Amino acid sequence: MATRSESIMHTASDGKLFATYVSPAVTAMIVNGIYSVIDGIFIGQAVGAEGLAAAGIAWPIFAVMIGVGMMIGMGAGSYIGLYRGRGDDGKAGHIIGNTLSLLLLTSLLLGPLTYLLSPPLVALMGASGATAGYAEDYLRIFALFAPVVLSAAALPLLLRNGDQPSLTTWILCIGALLNLIVGYWLIIIREMGMTGAALATVFAQAVVCLLSLYYLQRDDWPIPFRRRDLRPQRRSCQQILHRGLPSLVMFGYFIFFMVAHNWLFLQHGGVVAVAAFSIASYIFAFYGYFAEGIATGIQPILSYHVGSGQQRRVRATVIMALCWVTAIGGVISAIIYIDTDAIARIFNSDDEQLLQMTVNGLRLHLFAIFLDGIIFVSGIYFQAVHRTYVALLVNSGNIAIQIPMLIILPWLWGVNGIWLAMPISNILIAIPVLWIMLDDLRQRRAISTSDESVPPRTAAHDRHDSD
């Protein structure tokens, strides 16, 4: 077991540390994105349009479970990194133990609720007939295995706070590969439809959980936890949930974004507009995999060095992350504008009306895509450095600004107004976010790392978390 001074957090350069944690996280996100697309192809081939519609309708409800798991995982991860940076592996182990118990308790509440509320929630989403039946079958499988669903979202985030960041990627890649193999067998070969798709996902998630738990209890795992750490303590569980709440809000934003845009496009532009938005969403999701991978990859580095007092490394890490998401977003926007028509034809080359609407939508909707990456990294940054209220402000502010944009702009400009709602909202929220971020970084530069480990505002905001 590596000592604190031997940890890669202390021995690696800023650039190497960034690459060591971010590269595996981005890889894992891309692999999971690819398997999600292939899983959709299986459903489309075996079940048809009703199956795809059922998956789309069920996704926001299923995403709540994933969001809760990520809330717990990110909240715990930020504390694990903080305590490791302080050299207090005992408290870090206590957080791991309480996280495992919290995942079990939360899933025992969320699972039955999801199972019982699936029919009315699916109906509320507008589904009926066979589509509603497929969606309910899909959701009930996940509800029955809620401990697995939540743990699969949370446990890899705990593993990232060890000294082997690539381990999480390998585990997630194994899960994705198993999901494809088992999914093909159950959906295509056994013709089990949506039930087969859900069972394949749960099976893969169970493997991810088992592998994660195996490594968490190995002798060479750098953050040991004891049996007594599994006894949930109210204060520790509250801290984990409080620190992770911005992640749930961010997940809620994605759900709101998809539901609101789909409904508005259907009202103002019909099925063709919804199809064009789906194409734009695939490209947006491709960038999102990079941005989310970078943001979640830097969390262990940030939390650890807030705890160790290395404010220079905190600043260097977040500046590299902001540069990367801006550069990647700029390149994607440039490619879109260079030949928008060719990009649109990758998805459909026969329907001229769809092509025209897609070309127009890509140019309007994604011209400021890099701002999404900046906002996402900023939210994770403030969460990782224990400025939870600022992280909540960033993530909830995105929704608060976008709601009036989605009301006013379609009324003024129709479909074009819907396309423009997200980039205009991002511009408006990015201005105060960047101002707060720059102010925080200036404070960190001014602080002598030998005197304080966190800037005054951070300590003031999180005094209740001190031990």
N, C-alpha and C positions, 0 to 999 in steps of 0.2 A: 504494500500500500504506500503510495507516494505521500511524503510529508508535504506540509503547506508550502515550504520553500522550494520543493521539487516539483510542485504543480506546474502544468503548462501555462497556467495563468500568470506565473511569475517568470518563467524561463523563456517564453516565446516573445518575439518582437510584436509590435502592434499589428503589422500587416499579416504576419504568419498566424497570429492568434485569430484575427478576423477571418482569414481564409479557412482555418481549421474548424471553426464553428459554423460559419455561414455556408460554405460549399456543401457540406452534407445536408444542411437544412433545406437549401434550395433544391438539391437533388431529390430529396424525399417529397417535397411539394410537387415537383414536376412529375415524378413517377406516380404519385397518387392522382394527379390530374389526368394522366394518360389512362390509368385504369378506370377512372370514372367515365371517360368517353367510351372506352371499349365496353364497359358494363352497360352503358346506354345502347350501344349497338346490339348487344345480345338481347336486351329487352325489346328493342324495336323489331328485330328479326323474328323473335319467338312469340311475342305477345301483340306487337303491332302498335298502332297509334294510341289505342286506349291504355296500353301499358306505359308508354312514354308519358302520356298525360297524367296517369296515376302517379308515376315517379315524381313528376314535376309538382303535383299537388301535395304529395306527402313530404317533399323535401323540407319546406319551411317548418313543419311540425317535428320531423326527425332532427332538423338542425338545432332545435332548442335543446335536445338532449346532448348533442355534440358541444353546443355552446356552454352548457353547464359543466361538462367535463373539462373543457378548455379553461373555464373560469377557475376551477379548482386547481388544475395543473399549472396555470400561469401564476396564480396567487401563491401556491406552494413553492414553485420554482424561484420566484423572486426572493422569498425568505431563505430558501436553501442557499442560494448564491450569496446573499448578504451575510448569513452566519458563517459560511465557509470563508468568505473574505476576512471576517473577524477572527478566524481561527477557532471557531466554536463548532466543531463537528457534532458535538453532543446535541446541541439545539437543532442543528440541521437534520440530524437523525430523528429527533422528536417530531419535526414537521413532516417528515416522510411517513412516519407511523400514523400520525393524526390524519394525514391526507388519505391513506388507505381506508381508514375507518370512515372518514367523511364521504368518500366515494360510495361506500357500501350503504351508508345511511341515506344519502341523497337519492341513490338509485332505487332504494326500497320505497321511497315516496313518489319519485317521478315515474317509475315504471307502471304501477297500477293506475295512476292518473292518466297517463298516455293511453293505456289500454282501454279504459272506460270512456275517455273523451274522444277517441278516434272517430267514431261515426259522426257526432255533431260537428267536430272540427273539419272533417272532410266535406261535409255538407255545406259548412260555412264558406269553404273555398270554392264552392260552386259545382262540385262534382256530383254526378248522379249515375244511376245504372251500373253497367259493368265497370266503368272507370272508378266509381266510388268503392265498389267491392274490392277491386285490385288495390286501391290505396289503403283501405282498411286492413286487408291481409298483410300488406307490406309493413304497416306501422305496428301492428300487433306483435309481429315477430320481434321487432326491436324493443317493444315495451316489455315482452317476456324476458328478454336478455339485457335489460337496462344496466345491470352492474358491469357487463362486458362492454356495452356501448360507451358508457361514461369513462370507464377505466382505460379503454383503448385511446381515448382522446387525451387523457390526463397523464398517464404513466410515461409516455415518451418525453413529455416536457420535463419530468423529474430526471430522467436519464441524461438529458442534455446538460444538466448542472453537475455531472461528474466530469472526469478528465478524458472521456472517450466519446466525443461528440459524434463520430462516425457510427458508433454502435446503434444509435437511434435510427439512423438512415438504413442500416442493414436490416434492422427489425421491421421497419415500415415497408421496405422493399419486399421482404419475404411475405409480409401480410398482403401486399398488393398482388404479388404473383399468385399466391394461394387463392385470393379472391377471384382472379381471372380463371384459374384452372377449375376450381370448384364451381364457379358461376357458369362456365361453359357446360360442365357436366350436368348440373341441376337444371339450368334454364333451357339449354339446347337439346342435350341428350335425353334427360329424364322428363323434359317438358313440364317442369313444375312452375313455370311462369314467375309471377311476382314473389310468391312464397319462396321459390328457389333462389331468386336474386337476394332476398333478405337473409335467408339462411347462409348463403355463401359469404355475404358480408360479415355476418355474426361469427361465422367460423374463423374467418381471417382475423377479425378483431380479437377473438379468444386467443389465437396463437400469439398475437402482438402482446396481449396481457400476460400470458404465461411466460414468454421470453423476457418481458420487462421485469416481472416479479422474480424470475430466476436470477437475473443480473443484480437486482436490488439487494438480494440476500447472500450474494457470493462473498467470500472472504476478502477478495481483492477489490470489492466495491469501496470507494474512498469515503463513503458517508454511512457508516453502520448505524442501524437502529435496533432497539431492543424490544422485547415483547411488551414491556410496560408502555412503550411509546405508542402502541396501538390503542391504548385507552384514550378515547377522545376527551380533550379538554375544551371547555366552552370558549375560552379566550383564544386559544390557538386556532380553533375552527372559524371563529369570527374573523380573525386576522386574515386567514387564507381566503375566505369568501370576499372580504372587503378589498384585499389587494387584487384579487382576480376579477372583480366586478367589471372593470373596463373591457375585459375580453368578451364578456357576455354582451355588453352593450354594443361592442363592435360587431359581434355576430348578429345581434338584433338589427343593426343597420343594414347588413347584407340582405337579411330576410325582407326588411321593409323595402329596400331598394328594388329587389326582384319583383315582389308582389305589386308594388305601386306602379312600376314601369309597365309591367305586363298588362295590368288593368287599364292604364291610361292609353297605351298603344292600341289595345283592343277597342276601346271606346272611340278613339279619334282616327285610327288608321286601319282597323280591321286585322284580319289574320295575317295579311302580308306584312304589316308593320310589326306585329309580334315576331314573325319569322326573321325580319331584318334585325330586330333587337336581339334575338337569340344568336345571330351571327356575330354581332358586335360584342355580345357577352362572352363568346368563346375567346375572342381576341383580348378582351379586357381580363378574362380569367387567366390567360397565358401570362400576361404581365403581373397579375395578382400573385401567381405562384412564386415569381421572383421576389416581389416586394414582401410577401409574407414570410418566405424563407429567410430573407435578409433580416427582417425584423425579429422573428423568433430566434434566429441564430445568434443575434447579438445580446439577447436577454441574459444568458448566463454570464457573459463577460461584464456587462454593465452592473448587474447585481453584485457580483463578486467584488469588483473594484470600488463600488460604493462602500462595501463593507471593509475593504482593506485600506481605504483612504486614498487610492491612486486616482485622483481626479483627472490627471493628465490622460490616463488611459481611457477613462470614461469619455472624455471629450474627443479623443482621437477615434474611438470606435464609432460613436454616433455620427461624426463628420464623414467617415468613410462610408457608412451606411447611407447617409443622405446623398452623397455624391454618386453612389452606385445606382440607387433607385431613380435619381434624376437622369443619369446618363442612359440607363436602359429604357426608361420611359420616353426620353427624347429620341432615341434611335427608332423605337417602335412607331412613334408619331411620324417621324420622317419617312419611314418605309410606307406607312399608310398613305401619306400625301404624295409620294413619288408615283405610285401606281395603285390607286384605290380600286380601280376596276378589276385589275388582275387578282387582288386579294379577295374581292367579293365573289369572283368566278370560281375560286377554290371551293366554295360552299355550294354554289348553284350557278349553272351556266345556261339554263333553259328559260327561266322565267324573267323576262325583261323588266317587268314591273318590280319584282323583288330585287333585281340587280340595281335598278335606279334608286330605290329606297335605301338599300344597303350602302351604296356608295355615298349618298347624301348623309346617312346616319353616321357612318364611320368618320367622316370629316367633321361633323358637328360634335359628336359625342366624345371623341377620343383625342381631340387636339391638345388637351391639357392633362393627359393621362398620368404624367409624371407627378402631378400634385397629389394623386391618390396615394402614390408610394410615400411621398413626404409626410402626408397626414398619418398614414398607417405606422410608419417608423416612429413618428413623434409620439403617437399614443402608446406604443410598446415601450418607448424610451422612458416616458414619465412614469409608467407603471413599474418598470424595472428599477428605477432609481427611487422608488417609494414616494412619488408625488401623485398619489392616487386620484385626488380630486382634480388635478389638472388633466390627467389621463381621461377621467370621466367627462370633463368639459370638452376635450378634443373629440371624443367619440360620440357623445350625445349632441354636440354642436353641429356635427355633420347632418344628423337627422333634423334638428331644429331649423336649420337654414334651408334644407332641401324641401321640406314640406310646403312653405309658401311659394318656393320656386315651381313646384309641381302643380300648384293651384293657379298661379298667375300666368306663367309662361305658355302653357297650352291654351289658355283663354286668349292670349295675345297672338300667338303664332302657330297654333295647332300642333301638328306632329313635330315640326321643327322646334317648338318650345319644349317638348318632352325631351328631345335629343339634347338640348342645351341646358336642361335643368341641372344635371350632374356637374359639368365643367364650370358653370357659373357659380354653383354652390361651393365647389372646391376652391375657386379663386377667393371667394368671400371668407371661407373658414381658414384658408392657408395663410392669409395675411396676419391675423392675430396669433395663429399657432407658431409661425416662424418668429414673430416678435418675442413670444414667451420662451421659445427654444433658445434663441440667441441670448436673451437675458440670462437664462439658466447657465448657458455655457460660459458667459462672461464671468458669472459668479464663481464657477468652478475654476476658471483660470486664475482668479484673484486669490483663491484659498491656498494657504500653505498646507500641503498634505501632511506635514509633520504635526500640525496643530489640530486639524479637524478632519473628519472623514466625510462629512456631508455639509453642503452649504446651508446657511441660516434658514432659508425658506423651507428646504427639505426637512430640517429638524423640526421646524415649527409646525409643519403640516402633519408630521408623523410622530410627534412626541409621545402619543399614546401607545406606540409600538415599542418604545424603548424598554429595556429589561432592567 
